[in-house]
């Protein structure tokens, strides 16, 4: 698990903005419901690295997260979001 976490943290560190992670192997995507504004990156199934923007979440006209405007994130933790 430690290697997977390190790999995902390195991915986050290397990204200029969240858009850079959209097509990485970690399947970065927006969560919904009570986890709105949080995003996961796959680790070792079913665990995921959960994070969010450090700034107020920038939105596009359609209400979705503007991935190009997210420049910094806060890691919330590692958990199974399917449980």
mmCIF file of the N, C-alpha and C atoms, coordinates in Angstrom:
data_MODEL
# 
_entry.id   MODEL 
# 
loop_
_atom_site.group_PDB 
_atom_site.id 
_atom_site.type_symbol 
_atom_site.label_atom_id 
_atom_site.label_alt_id 
_atom_site.label_comp_id 
_atom_site.label_asym_id 
_atom_site.label_entity_id 
_atom_site.label_seq_id 
_atom_site.pdbx_PDB_ins_code 
_atom_site.Cartn_x 
_atom_site.Cartn_y 
_atom_site.Cartn_z 
_atom_site.occupancy 
_atom_site.B_iso_or_equiv 
_atom_site.pdbx_formal_charge 
_atom_site.auth_seq_id 
_atom_site.auth_comp_id 
_atom_site.auth_asym_id 
_atom_site.auth_atom_id 
_atom_site.pdbx_PDB_model_num 
ATOM 1   N N  . UNK A 1 1  ? 0.827   -1.183 0.000   1.00 0.00 ? 1  UNK A N  1 
ATOM 2   C CA . UNK A 1 1  ? 0.000   0.000  0.000   1.00 0.00 ? 1  UNK A CA 1 
ATOM 3   C C  . UNK A 1 1  ? 0.877   1.255  0.000   1.00 0.00 ? 1  UNK A C  1 
ATOM 4   N N  . UNK A 1 2  ? 1.998   1.212  0.718   1.00 0.00 ? 2  UNK A N  1 
ATOM 5   C CA . UNK A 1 2  ? 2.861   2.394  0.807   1.00 0.00 ? 2  UNK A CA 1 
ATOM 6   C C  . UNK A 1 2  ? 3.366   2.826  -0.572  1.00 0.00 ? 2  UNK A C  1 
ATOM 7   N N  . UNK A 1 3  ? 3.718   1.870  -1.413  1.00 0.00 ? 3  UNK A N  1 
ATOM 8   C CA . UNK A 1 3  ? 4.194   2.212  -2.762  1.00 0.00 ? 3  UNK A CA 1 
ATOM 9   C C  . UNK A 1 3  ? 3.091   2.853  -3.586  1.00 0.00 ? 3  UNK A C  1 
ATOM 10  N N  . UNK A 1 4  ? 1.878   2.352  -3.461  1.00 0.00 ? 4  UNK A N  1 
ATOM 11  C CA . UNK A 1 4  ? 0.746   2.928  -4.200  1.00 0.00 ? 4  UNK A CA 1 
ATOM 12  C C  . UNK A 1 4  ? 0.453   4.346  -3.716  1.00 0.00 ? 4  UNK A C  1 
ATOM 13  N N  . UNK A 1 5  ? 0.500   4.556  -2.408  1.00 0.00 ? 5  UNK A N  1 
ATOM 14  C CA . UNK A 1 5  ? 0.272   5.901  -1.858  1.00 0.00 ? 5  UNK A CA 1 
ATOM 15  C C  . UNK A 1 5  ? 1.358   6.849  -2.351  1.00 0.00 ? 5  UNK A C  1 
ATOM 16  N N  . UNK A 1 6  ? 2.614   6.425  -2.297  1.00 0.00 ? 6  UNK A N  1 
ATOM 17  C CA . UNK A 1 6  ? 3.722   7.271  -2.760  1.00 0.00 ? 6  UNK A CA 1 
ATOM 18  C C  . UNK A 1 6  ? 3.560   7.621  -4.235  1.00 0.00 ? 6  UNK A C  1 
ATOM 19  N N  . UNK A 1 7  ? 3.151   6.659  -5.049  1.00 0.00 ? 7  UNK A N  1 
ATOM 20  C CA . UNK A 1 7  ? 2.954   6.887  -6.482  1.00 0.00 ? 7  UNK A CA 1 
ATOM 21  C C  . UNK A 1 7  ? 1.866   7.947  -6.711  1.00 0.00 ? 7  UNK A C  1 
ATOM 22  N N  . UNK A 1 8  ? 0.759   7.841  -5.989  1.00 0.00 ? 8  UNK A N  1 
ATOM 23  C CA . UNK A 1 8  ? -0.335  8.808  -6.153  1.00 0.00 ? 8  UNK A CA 1 
ATOM 24  C C  . UNK A 1 8  ? 0.067   10.185 -5.627  1.00 0.00 ? 8  UNK A C  1 
ATOM 25  N N  . UNK A 1 9  ? 0.800   10.243 -4.529  1.00 0.00 ? 9  UNK A N  1 
ATOM 26  C CA . UNK A 1 9  ? 1.272   11.535 -4.029  1.00 0.00 ? 9  UNK A CA 1 
ATOM 27  C C  . UNK A 1 9  ? 2.231   12.179 -5.029  1.00 0.00 ? 9  UNK A C  1 
ATOM 28  N N  . UNK A 1 10 ? 3.075   11.364 -5.655  1.00 0.00 ? 10 UNK A N  1 
ATOM 29  C CA . UNK A 1 10 ? 3.974   11.875 -6.694  1.00 0.00 ? 10 UNK A CA 1 
ATOM 30  C C  . UNK A 1 10 ? 3.180   12.390 -7.889  1.00 0.00 ? 10 UNK A C  1 
ATOM 31  N N  . UNK A 1 11 ? 2.100   11.676 -8.267  1.00 0.00 ? 11 UNK A N  1 
ATOM 32  C CA . UNK A 1 11 ? 1.236   12.139 -9.356  1.00 0.00 ? 11 UNK A CA 1 
ATOM 33  C C  . UNK A 1 11 ? 0.636   13.505 -9.027  1.00 0.00 ? 11 UNK A C  1 
ATOM 34  N N  . UNK A 1 12 ? 0.143   13.650 -7.794  1.00 0.00 ? 12 UNK A N  1 
ATOM 35  C CA . UNK A 1 12 ? -0.430  14.933 -7.378  1.00 0.00 ? 12 UNK A CA 1 
ATOM 36  C C  . UNK A 1 12 ? 0.616   16.036 -7.400  1.00 0.00 ? 12 UNK A C  1 
ATOM 37  N N  . UNK A 1 13 ? 1.806   15.729 -6.918  1.00 0.00 ? 13 UNK A N  1 
ATOM 38  C CA . UNK A 1 13 ? 2.883   16.713 -6.864  1.00 0.00 ? 13 UNK A CA 1 
ATOM 39  C C  . UNK A 1 13 ? 3.317   17.159 -8.256  1.00 0.00 ? 13 UNK A C  1 
ATOM 40  N N  . UNK A 1 14 ? 3.319   16.239 -9.200  1.00 0.00 ? 14 UNK A N  1 
ATOM 41  C CA . UNK A 1 14 ? 3.777   16.549 -10.563 1.00 0.00 ? 14 UNK A CA 1 
ATOM 42  C C  . UNK A 1 14 ? 2.736   17.321 -11.378 1.00 0.00 ? 14 UNK A C  1 
ATOM 43  N N  . UNK A 1 15 ? 1.496   17.262 -10.987 1.00 0.00 ? 15 UNK A N  1 
ATOM 44  C CA . UNK A 1 15 ? 0.429   17.902 -11.754 1.00 0.00 ? 15 UNK A CA 1 
ATOM 45  C C  . UNK A 1 15 ? 0.470   19.426 -11.607 1.00 0.00 ? 15 UNK A C  1 
ATOM 46  N N  . UNK A 1 16 ? 0.339   20.116 -12.725 1.00 0.00 ? 16 UNK A N  1 
ATOM 47  C CA . UNK A 1 16 ? 0.242   21.578 -12.705 1.00 0.00 ? 16 UNK A CA 1 
ATOM 48  C C  . UNK A 1 16 ? -1.147  22.012 -12.243 1.00 0.00 ? 16 UNK A C  1 
ATOM 49  N N  . UNK A 1 17 ? -2.141  21.204 -12.599 1.00 0.00 ? 17 UNK A N  1 
ATOM 50  C CA . UNK A 1 17 ? -3.522  21.427 -12.191 1.00 0.00 ? 17 UNK A CA 1 
ATOM 51  C C  . UNK A 1 17 ? -4.227  20.082 -12.179 1.00 0.00 ? 17 UNK A C  1 
ATOM 52  N N  . UNK A 1 18 ? -5.418  20.044 -11.629 1.00 0.00 ? 18 UNK A N  1 
ATOM 53  C CA . UNK A 1 18 ? -6.149  18.797 -11.514 1.00 0.00 ? 18 UNK A CA 1 
ATOM 54  C C  . UNK A 1 18 ? -6.430  18.167 -12.871 1.00 0.00 ? 18 UNK A C  1 
ATOM 55  N N  . UNK A 1 19 ? -6.574  18.965 -13.902 1.00 0.00 ? 19 UNK A N  1 
ATOM 56  C CA . UNK A 1 19 ? -6.821  18.458 -15.254 1.00 0.00 ? 19 UNK A CA 1 
ATOM 57  C C  . UNK A 1 19 ? -5.741  17.458 -15.680 1.00 0.00 ? 19 UNK A C  1 
ATOM 58  N N  . UNK A 1 20 ? -4.509  17.647 -15.198 1.00 0.00 ? 20 UNK A N  1 
ATOM 59  C CA . UNK A 1 20 ? -3.404  16.752 -15.537 1.00 0.00 ? 20 UNK A CA 1 
ATOM 60  C C  . UNK A 1 20 ? -3.650  15.323 -15.050 1.00 0.00 ? 20 UNK A C  1 
ATOM 61  N N  . UNK A 1 21 ? -4.524  15.140 -14.069 1.00 0.00 ? 21 UNK A N  1 
ATOM 62  C CA . UNK A 1 21 ? -4.789  13.815 -13.508 1.00 0.00 ? 21 UNK A CA 1 
ATOM 63  C C  . UNK A 1 21 ? -5.991  13.124 -14.147 1.00 0.00 ? 21 UNK A C  1 
ATOM 64  N N  . UNK A 1 22 ? -6.698  13.830 -14.990 1.00 0.00 ? 22 UNK A N  1 
ATOM 65  C CA . UNK A 1 22 ? -7.945  13.298 -15.550 1.00 0.00 ? 22 UNK A CA 1 
ATOM 66  C C  . UNK A 1 22 ? -7.744  11.957 -16.264 1.00 0.00 ? 22 UNK A C  1 
ATOM 67  N N  . UNK A 1 23 ? -6.628  11.777 -16.928 1.00 0.00 ? 23 UNK A N  1 
ATOM 68  C CA . UNK A 1 23 ? -6.420  10.566 -17.718 1.00 0.00 ? 23 UNK A CA 1 
ATOM 69  C C  . UNK A 1 23 ? -5.266  9.711  -17.201 1.00 0.00 ? 23 UNK A C  1 
ATOM 70  N N  . UNK A 1 24 ? -4.962  9.807  -15.919 1.00 0.00 ? 24 UNK A N  1 
ATOM 71  C CA . UNK A 1 24 ? -3.916  8.983  -15.322 1.00 0.00 ? 24 UNK A CA 1 
ATOM 72  C C  . UNK A 1 24 ? -4.487  7.615  -14.941 1.00 0.00 ? 24 UNK A C  1 
ATOM 73  N N  . UNK A 1 25 ? -3.641  6.646  -14.682 1.00 0.00 ? 25 UNK A N  1 
ATOM 74  C CA . UNK A 1 25 ? -4.123  5.317  -14.299 1.00 0.00 ? 25 UNK A CA 1 
ATOM 75  C C  . UNK A 1 25 ? -4.912  5.287  -12.991 1.00 0.00 ? 25 UNK A C  1 
ATOM 76  N N  . UNK A 1 26 ? -4.868  6.316  -12.186 1.00 0.00 ? 26 UNK A N  1 
ATOM 77  C CA . UNK A 1 26 ? -5.541  6.319  -10.888 1.00 0.00 ? 26 UNK A CA 1 
ATOM 78  C C  . UNK A 1 26 ? -7.030  6.553  -10.925 1.00 0.00 ? 26 UNK A C  1 
ATOM 79  N N  . UNK A 1 27 ? -7.609  6.737  -12.133 1.00 0.00 ? 27 UNK A N  1 
ATOM 80  C CA . UNK A 1 27 ? -9.054  6.956  -12.300 1.00 0.00 ? 27 UNK A CA 1 
ATOM 81  C C  . UNK A 1 27 ? -9.575  8.098  -11.438 1.00 0.00 ? 27 UNK A C  1 
ATOM 82  N N  . UNK A 1 28 ? -8.970  9.241  -11.524 1.00 0.00 ? 28 UNK A N  1 
ATOM 83  C CA . UNK A 1 28 ? -9.409  10.415 -10.783 1.00 0.00 ? 28 UNK A CA 1 
ATOM 84  C C  . UNK A 1 28 ? -10.775 10.865 -11.302 1.00 0.00 ? 28 UNK A C  1 
ATOM 85  N N  . UNK A 1 29 ? -11.720 11.074 -10.394 1.00 0.00 ? 29 UNK A N  1 
ATOM 86  C CA . UNK A 1 29 ? -13.051 11.547 -10.774 1.00 0.00 ? 29 UNK A CA 1 
ATOM 87  C C  . UNK A 1 29 ? -13.718 12.208 -9.574  1.00 0.00 ? 29 UNK A C  1 
ATOM 88  N N  . UNK A 1 30 ? -14.788 12.936 -9.845  1.00 0.00 ? 30 UNK A N  1 
ATOM 89  C CA . UNK A 1 30 ? -15.520 13.624 -8.788  1.00 0.00 ? 30 UNK A CA 1 
ATOM 90  C C  . UNK A 1 30 ? -16.462 12.653 -8.092  1.00 0.00 ? 30 UNK A C  1 
ATOM 91  N N  . UNK A 1 31 ? -16.510 12.752 -6.760  1.00 0.00 ? 31 UNK A N  1 
ATOM 92  C CA . UNK A 1 31 ? -17.474 11.986 -5.990  1.00 0.00 ? 31 UNK A CA 1 
ATOM 93  C C  . UNK A 1 31 ? -18.757 12.799 -5.875  1.00 0.00 ? 31 UNK A C  1 
ATOM 94  N N  . UNK A 1 32 ? -19.828 12.156 -5.426  1.00 0.00 ? 32 UNK A N  1 
ATOM 95  C CA . UNK A 1 32 ? -21.131 12.815 -5.375  1.00 0.00 ? 32 UNK A CA 1 
ATOM 96  C C  . UNK A 1 32 ? -21.766 12.659 -3.999  1.00 0.00 ? 32 UNK A C  1 
ATOM 97  N N  . UNK A 1 33 ? -22.935 13.233 -3.832  1.00 0.00 ? 33 UNK A N  1 
ATOM 98  C CA . UNK A 1 33 ? -23.682 13.123 -2.584  1.00 0.00 ? 33 UNK A CA 1 
ATOM 99  C C  . UNK A 1 33 ? -22.965 13.823 -1.447  1.00 0.00 ? 33 UNK A C  1 
ATOM 100 N N  . UNK A 1 34 ? -22.852 13.134 -0.305  1.00 0.00 ? 34 UNK A N  1 
ATOM 101 C CA . UNK A 1 34 ? -22.198 13.748 0.856   1.00 0.00 ? 34 UNK A CA 1 
ATOM 102 C C  . UNK A 1 34 ? -20.683 13.867 0.674   1.00 0.00 ? 34 UNK A C  1 
ATOM 103 N N  . UNK A 1 35 ? -20.171 13.375 -0.441  1.00 0.00 ? 35 UNK A N  1 
ATOM 104 C CA . UNK A 1 35 ? -18.734 13.479 -0.745  1.00 0.00 ? 35 UNK A CA 1 
ATOM 105 C C  . UNK A 1 35 ? -18.478 14.442 -1.900  1.00 0.00 ? 35 UNK A C  1 
ATOM 106 N N  . UNK A 1 36 ? -19.478 15.246 -2.242  1.00 0.00 ? 36 UNK A N  1 
ATOM 107 C CA . UNK A 1 36 ? -19.306 16.231 -3.308  1.00 0.00 ? 36 UNK A CA 1 
ATOM 108 C C  . UNK A 1 36 ? -18.085 17.094 -2.995  1.00 0.00 ? 36 UNK A C  1 
ATOM 109 N N  . UNK A 1 37 ? -17.354 17.445 -4.015  1.00 0.00 ? 37 UNK A N  1 
ATOM 110 C CA . UNK A 1 37 ? -16.132 18.255 -3.945  1.00 0.00 ? 37 UNK A CA 1 
ATOM 111 C C  . UNK A 1 37 ? -14.920 17.447 -3.493  1.00 0.00 ? 37 UNK A C  1 
ATOM 112 N N  . UNK A 1 38 ? -15.076 16.144 -3.298  1.00 0.00 ? 38 UNK A N  1 
ATOM 113 C CA . UNK A 1 38 ? -13.952 15.256 -3.014  1.00 0.00 ? 38 UNK A CA 1 
ATOM 114 C C  . UNK A 1 38 ? -13.655 14.426 -4.257  1.00 0.00 ? 38 UNK A C  1 
ATOM 115 N N  . UNK A 1 39 ? -12.398 14.039 -4.392  1.00 0.00 ? 39 UNK A N  1 
ATOM 116 C CA . UNK A 1 39 ? -11.965 13.216 -5.527  1.00 0.00 ? 39 UNK A CA 1 
ATOM 117 C C  . UNK A 1 39 ? -11.101 12.078 -5.005  1.00 0.00 ? 39 UNK A C  1 
ATOM 118 N N  . UNK A 1 40 ? -11.198 10.890 -5.625  1.00 0.00 ? 40 UNK A N  1 
ATOM 119 C CA . UNK A 1 40 ? -10.344 9.767  -5.251  1.00 0.00 ? 40 UNK A CA 1 
ATOM 120 C C  . UNK A 1 40 ? -9.320  9.448  -6.339  1.00 0.00 ? 40 UNK A C  1 
ATOM 121 N N  . UNK A 1 41 ? -8.252  8.823  -5.922  1.00 0.00 ? 41 UNK A N  1 
ATOM 122 C CA . UNK A 1 41 ? -7.297  8.173  -6.825  1.00 0.00 ? 41 UNK A CA 1 
ATOM 123 C C  . UNK A 1 41 ? -7.151  6.743  -6.321  1.00 0.00 ? 41 UNK A C  1 
ATOM 124 N N  . UNK A 1 42 ? -7.270  5.761  -7.222  1.00 0.00 ? 42 UNK A N  1 
ATOM 125 C CA . UNK A 1 42 ? -7.154  4.361  -6.836  1.00 0.00 ? 42 UNK A CA 1 
ATOM 126 C C  . UNK A 1 42 ? -5.786  4.061  -6.243  1.00 0.00 ? 42 UNK A C  1 
ATOM 127 N N  . UNK A 1 43 ? -5.815  3.203  -5.224  1.00 0.00 ? 43 UNK A N  1 
ATOM 128 C CA . UNK A 1 43 ? -4.589  2.672  -4.623  1.00 0.00 ? 43 UNK A CA 1 
ATOM 129 C C  . UNK A 1 43 ? -4.601  1.170  -4.857  1.00 0.00 ? 43 UNK A C  1 
ATOM 130 N N  . UNK A 1 44 ? -4.740  0.395  -3.779  1.00 0.00 ? 44 UNK A N  1 
ATOM 131 C CA . UNK A 1 44 ? -4.892  -1.052 -3.858  1.00 0.00 ? 44 UNK A CA 1 
ATOM 132 C C  . UNK A 1 44 ? -6.361  -1.330 -3.550  1.00 0.00 ? 44 UNK A C  1 
ATOM 133 N N  . UNK A 1 45 ? -7.077  -1.941 -4.500  1.00 0.00 ? 45 UNK A N  1 
ATOM 134 C CA . UNK A 1 45 ? -8.521  -2.126 -4.369  1.00 0.00 ? 45 UNK A CA 1 
ATOM 135 C C  . UNK A 1 45 ? -8.889  -2.737 -3.028  1.00 0.00 ? 45 UNK A C  1 
ATOM 136 N N  . UNK A 1 46 ? -9.839  -2.177 -2.319  1.00 0.00 ? 46 UNK A N  1 
ATOM 137 C CA . UNK A 1 46 ? -10.756 -1.108 -2.681  1.00 0.00 ? 46 UNK A CA 1 
ATOM 138 C C  . UNK A 1 46 ? -10.346 0.258  -2.136  1.00 0.00 ? 46 UNK A C  1 
ATOM 139 N N  . UNK A 1 47 ? -9.124  0.370  -1.667  1.00 0.00 ? 47 UNK A N  1 
ATOM 140 C CA . UNK A 1 47 ? -8.681  1.614  -1.033  1.00 0.00 ? 47 UNK A CA 1 
ATOM 141 C C  . UNK A 1 47 ? -8.387  2.709  -2.059  1.00 0.00 ? 47 UNK A C  1 
ATOM 142 N N  . UNK A 1 48 ? -8.687  3.944  -1.660  1.00 0.00 ? 48 UNK A N  1 
ATOM 143 C CA . UNK A 1 48 ? -8.437  5.106  -2.517  1.00 0.00 ? 48 UNK A CA 1 
ATOM 144 C C  . UNK A 1 48 ? -7.854  6.248  -1.690  1.00 0.00 ? 48 UNK A C  1 
ATOM 145 N N  . UNK A 1 49 ? -7.056  7.061  -2.338  1.00 0.00 ? 49 UNK A N  1 
ATOM 146 C CA . UNK A 1 49 ? -6.544  8.290  -1.744  1.00 0.00 ? 49 UNK A CA 1 
ATOM 147 C C  . UNK A 1 49 ? -7.592  9.363  -2.017  1.00 0.00 ? 49 UNK A C  1 
ATOM 148 N N  . UNK A 1 50 ? -8.128  9.978  -0.974  1.00 0.00 ? 50 UNK A N  1 
ATOM 149 C CA . UNK A 1 50 ? -9.198  10.966 -1.109  1.00 0.00 ? 50 UNK A CA 1 
ATOM 150 C C  . UNK A 1 50 ? -8.616  12.355 -0.876  1.00 0.00 ? 50 UNK A C  1 
ATOM 151 N N  . UNK A 1 51 ? -8.981  13.308 -1.747  1.00 0.00 ? 51 UNK A N  1 
ATOM 152 C CA . UNK A 1 51 ? -8.488  14.672 -1.610  1.00 0.00 ? 51 UNK A CA 1 
ATOM 153 C C  . UNK A 1 51 ? -9.524  15.664 -2.104  1.00 0.00 ? 51 UNK A C  1 
ATOM 154 N N  . UNK A 1 52 ? -9.265  16.955 -1.839  1.00 0.00 ? 52 UNK A N  1 
ATOM 155 C CA . UNK A 1 52 ? -10.144 18.021 -2.295  1.00 0.00 ? 52 UNK A CA 1 
ATOM 156 C C  . UNK A 1 52 ? -9.316  19.264 -2.577  1.00 0.00 ? 52 UNK A C  1 
ATOM 157 N N  . UNK A 1 53 ? -9.911  20.219 -3.242  1.00 0.00 ? 53 UNK A N  1 
ATOM 158 C CA . UNK A 1 53 ? -9.240  21.486 -3.521  1.00 0.00 ? 53 UNK A CA 1 
ATOM 159 C C  . UNK A 1 53 ? -8.998  22.237 -2.216  1.00 0.00 ? 53 UNK A C  1 
ATOM 160 N N  . UNK A 1 54 ? -7.884  22.936 -2.124  1.00 0.00 ? 54 UNK A N  1 
ATOM 161 C CA . UNK A 1 54 ? -7.617  23.738 -0.928  1.00 0.00 ? 54 UNK A CA 1 
ATOM 162 C C  . UNK A 1 54 ? -8.345  25.078 -0.975  1.00 0.00 ? 54 UNK A C  1 
ATOM 163 N N  . UNK A 1 55 ? -8.771  25.486 -2.138  1.00 0.00 ? 55 UNK A N  1 
ATOM 164 C CA . UNK A 1 55 ? -9.475  26.754 -2.328  1.00 0.00 ? 55 UNK A CA 1 
ATOM 165 C C  . UNK A 1 55 ? -10.956 26.472 -2.547  1.00 0.00 ? 55 UNK A C  1 
ATOM 166 N N  . UNK A 1 56 ? -11.794 27.516 -2.502  1.00 0.00 ? 56 UNK A N  1 
ATOM 167 C CA . UNK A 1 56 ? -13.198 27.291 -2.879  1.00 0.00 ? 56 UNK A CA 1 
ATOM 168 C C  . UNK A 1 56 ? -13.242 26.632 -4.255  1.00 0.00 ? 56 UNK A C  1 
ATOM 169 N N  . UNK A 1 57 ? -14.105 25.655 -4.389  1.00 0.00 ? 57 UNK A N  1 
ATOM 170 C CA . UNK A 1 57 ? -14.144 24.846 -5.597  1.00 0.00 ? 57 UNK A CA 1 
ATOM 171 C C  . UNK A 1 57 ? -14.610 25.672 -6.791  1.00 0.00 ? 57 UNK A C  1 
ATOM 172 N N  . UNK A 1 58 ? -13.726 25.830 -7.788  1.00 0.00 ? 58 UNK A N  1 
ATOM 173 C CA . UNK A 1 58 ? -14.122 26.564 -8.995  1.00 0.00 ? 58 UNK A CA 1 
ATOM 174 C C  . UNK A 1 58 ? -15.084 25.725 -9.828  1.00 0.00 ? 58 UNK A C  1 
ATOM 175 N N  . UNK A 1 59 ? -16.145 26.344 -10.304 1.00 0.00 ? 59 UNK A N  1 
ATOM 176 C CA . UNK A 1 59 ? -17.170 25.635 -11.069 1.00 0.00 ? 59 UNK A CA 1 
ATOM 177 C C  . UNK A 1 59 ? -17.255 26.150 -12.497 1.00 0.00 ? 59 UNK A C  1 
ATOM 178 N N  . UNK A 1 60 ? -17.617 25.249 -13.410 1.00 0.00 ? 60 UNK A N  1 
ATOM 179 C CA . UNK A 1 60 ? -17.899 25.626 -14.787 1.00 0.00 ? 60 UNK A CA 1 
ATOM 180 C C  . UNK A 1 60 ? -19.366 26.052 -14.865 1.00 0.00 ? 60 UNK A C  1 
ATOM 181 N N  . UNK A 1 61 ? -19.761 26.585 -15.992 1.00 0.00 ? 61 UNK A N  1 
ATOM 182 C CA . UNK A 1 61 ? -21.139 27.028 -16.163 1.00 0.00 ? 61 UNK A CA 1 
ATOM 183 C C  . UNK A 1 61 ? -22.154 25.912 -15.933 1.00 0.00 ? 61 UNK A C  1 
ATOM 184 N N  . UNK A 1 62 ? -21.785 24.667 -16.238 1.00 0.00 ? 62 UNK A N  1 
ATOM 185 C CA . UNK A 1 62 ? -22.719 23.545 -16.064 1.00 0.00 ? 62 UNK A CA 1 
ATOM 186 C C  . UNK A 1 62 ? -22.740 23.012 -14.630 1.00 0.00 ? 62 UNK A C  1 
ATOM 187 N N  . UNK A 1 63 ? -21.968 23.635 -13.721 1.00 0.00 ? 63 UNK A N  1 
ATOM 188 C CA . UNK A 1 63 ? -21.946 23.233 -12.316 1.00 0.00 ? 63 UNK A CA 1 
ATOM 189 C C  . UNK A 1 63 ? -20.849 22.255 -11.968 1.00 0.00 ? 63 UNK A C  1 
ATOM 190 N N  . UNK A 1 64 ? -20.197 21.683 -12.966 1.00 0.00 ? 64 UNK A N  1 
ATOM 191 C CA . UNK A 1 64 ? -19.122 20.732 -12.714 1.00 0.00 ? 64 UNK A CA 1 
ATOM 192 C C  . UNK A 1 64 ? -17.851 21.424 -12.234 1.00 0.00 ? 64 UNK A C  1 
ATOM 193 N N  . UNK A 1 65 ? -16.982 20.671 -11.631 1.00 0.00 ? 65 UNK A N  1 
ATOM 194 C CA . UNK A 1 65 ? -15.702 21.172 -11.143 1.00 0.00 ? 65 UNK A CA 1 
ATOM 195 C C  . UNK A 1 65 ? -14.833 21.606 -12.323 1.00 0.00 ? 65 UNK A C  1 
ATOM 196 N N  . UNK A 1 66 ? -14.265 22.785 -12.237 1.00 0.00 ? 66 UNK A N  1 
ATOM 197 C CA . UNK A 1 66 ? -13.356 23.267 -13.285 1.00 0.00 ? 66 UNK A CA 1 
ATOM 198 C C  . UNK A 1 66 ? -11.960 22.747 -12.962 1.00 0.00 ? 66 UNK A C  1 
ATOM 199 N N  . UNK A 1 67 ? -11.640 21.585 -13.498 1.00 0.00 ? 67 UNK A N  1 
ATOM 200 C CA . UNK A 1 67 ? -10.388 20.884 -13.186 1.00 0.00 ? 67 UNK A CA 1 
ATOM 201 C C  . UNK A 1 67 ? -9.164  21.719 -13.529 1.00 0.00 ? 67 UNK A C  1 
ATOM 202 N N  . UNK A 1 68 ? -9.240  22.564 -14.516 1.00 0.00 ? 68 UNK A N  1 
ATOM 203 C CA . UNK A 1 68 ? -8.082  23.377 -14.925 1.00 0.00 ? 68 UNK A CA 1 
ATOM 204 C C  . UNK A 1 68 ? -7.760  24.463 -13.906 1.00 0.00 ? 68 UNK A C  1 
ATOM 205 N N  . UNK A 1 69 ? -8.727  24.833 -13.072 1.00 0.00 ? 69 UNK A N  1 
ATOM 206 C CA . UNK A 1 69 ? -8.518  25.902 -12.093 1.00 0.00 ? 69 UNK A CA 1 
ATOM 207 C C  . UNK A 1 69 ? -8.041  25.403 -10.732 1.00 0.00 ? 69 UNK A C  1 
ATOM 208 N N  . UNK A 1 70 ? -8.083  24.102 -10.508 1.00 0.00 ? 70 UNK A N  1 
ATOM 209 C CA . UNK A 1 70 ? -7.642  23.545 -9.222  1.00 0.00 ? 70 UNK A CA 1 
ATOM 210 C C  . UNK A 1 70 ? -6.129  23.360 -9.286  1.00 0.00 ? 70 UNK A C  1 
ATOM 211 N N  . UNK A 1 71 ? -5.423  24.164 -8.499  1.00 0.00 ? 71 UNK A N  1 
ATOM 212 C CA . UNK A 1 71 ? -3.955  24.165 -8.522  1.00 0.00 ? 71 UNK A CA 1 
ATOM 213 C C  . UNK A 1 71 ? -3.324  23.541 -7.277  1.00 0.00 ? 71 UNK A C  1 
ATOM 214 N N  . UNK A 1 72 ? -4.105  23.376 -6.216  1.00 0.00 ? 72 UNK A N  1 
ATOM 215 C CA . UNK A 1 72 ? -3.581  22.798 -4.974  1.00 0.00 ? 72 UNK A CA 1 
ATOM 216 C C  . UNK A 1 72 ? -4.676  21.974 -4.307  1.00 0.00 ? 72 UNK A C  1 
ATOM 217 N N  . UNK A 1 73 ? -4.270  20.857 -3.701  1.00 0.00 ? 73 UNK A N  1 
ATOM 218 C CA . UNK A 1 73 ? -5.239  19.977 -3.053  1.00 0.00 ? 73 UNK A CA 1 
ATOM 219 C C  . UNK A 1 73 ? -4.795  19.629 -1.636  1.00 0.00 ? 73 UNK A C  1 
ATOM 220 N N  . UNK A 1 74 ? -5.768  19.189 -0.851  1.00 0.00 ? 74 UNK A N  1 
ATOM 221 C CA . UNK A 1 74 ? -5.536  18.723 0.507   1.00 0.00 ? 74 UNK A CA 1 
ATOM 222 C C  . UNK A 1 74 ? -5.921  17.253 0.553   1.00 0.00 ? 74 UNK A C  1 
ATOM 223 N N  . UNK A 1 75 ? -4.999  16.402 0.956   1.00 0.00 ? 75 UNK A N  1 
ATOM 224 C CA . UNK A 1 75 ? -5.291  14.975 1.094   1.00 0.00 ? 75 UNK A CA 1 
ATOM 225 C C  . UNK A 1 75 ? -6.104  14.780 2.370   1.00 0.00 ? 75 UNK A C  1 
ATOM 226 N N  . UNK A 1 76 ? -7.251  14.122 2.222   1.00 0.00 ? 76 UNK A N  1 
ATOM 227 C CA . UNK A 1 76 ? -8.147  13.870 3.350   1.00 0.00 ? 76 UNK A CA 1 
ATOM 228 C C  . UNK A 1 76 ? -7.797  12.548 4.021   1.00 0.00 ? 76 UNK A C  1 
ATOM 229 N N  . UNK A 1 77 ? -7.463  11.537 3.228   1.00 0.00 ? 77 UNK A N  1 
ATOM 230 C CA . UNK A 1 77 ? -7.108  10.251 3.819   1.00 0.00 ? 77 UNK A CA 1 
ATOM 231 C C  . UNK A 1 77 ? -7.153  9.128  2.814   1.00 0.00 ? 77 UNK A C  1 
ATOM 232 N N  . UNK A 1 78 ? -7.035  7.921  3.326   1.00 0.00 ? 78 UNK A N  1 
ATOM 233 C CA . UNK A 1 78 ? -7.113  6.704  2.531   1.00 0.00 ? 78 UNK A CA 1 
ATOM 234 C C  . UNK A 1 78 ? -8.295  5.920  3.062   1.00 0.00 ? 78 UNK A C  1 
ATOM 235 N N  . UNK A 1 79 ? -9.218  5.546  2.157   1.00 0.00 ? 79 UNK A N  1 
ATOM 236 C CA . UNK A 1 79 ? -10.392 4.797  2.595   1.00 0.00 ? 79 UNK A CA 1 
ATOM 237 C C  . UNK A 1 79 ? -11.078 4.112  1.432   1.00 0.00 ? 79 UNK A C  1 
ATOM 238 N N  . UNK A 1 80 ? -12.023 3.251  1.765   1.00 0.00 ? 80 UNK A N  1 
ATOM 239 C CA . UNK A 1 80 ? -12.849 2.571  0.781   1.00 0.00 ? 80 UNK A CA 1 
ATOM 240 C C  . UNK A 1 80 ? -14.122 3.400  0.647   1.00 0.00 ? 80 UNK A C  1 
ATOM 241 N N  . UNK A 1 81 ? -14.283 4.117  -0.471  1.00 0.00 ? 81 UNK A N  1 
ATOM 242 C CA . UNK A 1 81 ? -15.467 4.969  -0.658  1.00 0.00 ? 81 UNK A CA 1 
ATOM 243 C C  . UNK A 1 81 ? -16.682 4.170  -1.101  1.00 0.00 ? 81 UNK A C  1 
ATOM 244 N N  . UNK A 1 82 ? -16.513 2.860  -1.323  1.00 0.00 ? 82 UNK A N  1 
ATOM 245 C CA . UNK A 1 82 ? -17.643 2.023  -1.714  1.00 0.00 ? 82 UNK A CA 1 
ATOM 246 C C  . UNK A 1 82 ? -18.354 1.416  -0.492  1.00 0.00 ? 82 UNK A C  1 
ATOM 247 N N  . UNK A 1 83 ? -17.712 1.508  0.647   1.00 0.00 ? 83 UNK A N  1 
ATOM 248 C CA . UNK A 1 83 ? -18.287 0.878  1.858   1.00 0.00 ? 83 UNK A CA 1 
ATOM 249 C C  . UNK A 1 83 ? -19.453 1.674  2.405   1.00 0.00 ? 83 UNK A C  1 
# 
